[in-house]
Amino acid sequence: MQVSEIKRIGLVGAGLMGHGIGQEFAVAGYDVVFHDASPQTLETVKDRIRCNLLELVEWDLAEEEQVDSTLARIETAQDLEETGAEADLVIEAVFEDLSLKQEVFTELDRVCPERTILASNTSSLMPSMLASATSRPDRVLVTHYFYPPPLIPLVEVVRSEFTSDEVVNTACDLLKVIGKRPIIVRKEALGFIVNRLQMALDREALSLVERGIATAQDVDMAVWNSFGRRLAVVGPLQLFEFQDGWEVALQIYNYITPDIESSKDPPQVMLDLVERKDLGPKTGKGFYEWNPQLEEAFSKNLKEALAGFLRADRERGA
């Protein structure tokens, strides 16, 4: 299947990630049909997308006239068969549970045409685990988006040993058409690329707190006001190569890494937070004190900053 043949996109799951993923395809001119097990989620999906689009207009990332035309390309379906019957690509974005996702893929395999590509937005499950629930493993892959989808350009395209080159190439080409920046995860690995990097950083950050080297707030401040700013414009390997050269990097590596956290067990400070039910905004406390006003301000500031990066990318044609 060529990108030019893709006209209709199905989204299974219209929640936090799913509605944003579908929104991007609709903005790019594709017909999108949503299915969700929750009637309430399905009923409100257009309203949530309208709010998202109006924010993009406010941030000069969309034109006001795009709002109504985008919404006109969106349908909802109570029946999964209606979602998949004419879809050229279906993206699953349901709860991160293997059994549930396998059930969805088995049913999609039944109701979708043979040409349909089946993708998952899973952040951790191997595509082969999902392909095994279908009769078309060559047409199954992962397309892993990041929150919030309209503001984060990257999508990890994860293939299994069964996924055909044609399907991988078509998925990447399609993502480029809608303005994303796909990268291919060439071998299955838990957490893919981004989450493995994030977990490595989080493990050391929590270790620094647990060992009394720094407070959680100072660890966050350290990242935010130093290499975090550089990583917004350049990757860690290119930065290391440019800044130090690999002979200096090797010296630093040999000196520091023996003392860096390498445990495979969850850090005690994390276990303590969970035991105390200091879980973050959902309980009002974690390392930070949370209330609805602070949570709203945090989300707003994050989105506005990400919008600024995306706007700068577009201005310089990146």
Protein Blocks (a to p, Z undefined) as FASTA:
>chain_A
ZZklpmbdcdehjbfklmmmmmmmmmnopacddddfblklmmmmmmmmmmmmmmmmmnop
acfklmmmmmmmpccdfblklmmmmpcbdcddbdcdfklmmmmmmmmmmmpcfklccddf
bfkbcfklmmmmpcblmlgccddddddfklmmbacddddfklcfklmmmmmmmmmmnopa
cdddfbdcehijmmmmmmmmmmmmmmmmmnopacfklmmmmmmmmmmmmmmmocfklmmm
mmnopmlmmmmmmmmmmmpcfbfbdcfklmmmmmnopnbjknopafbccdfklmmmmmmm
mmmmmmmmmmmmmmnoZZ
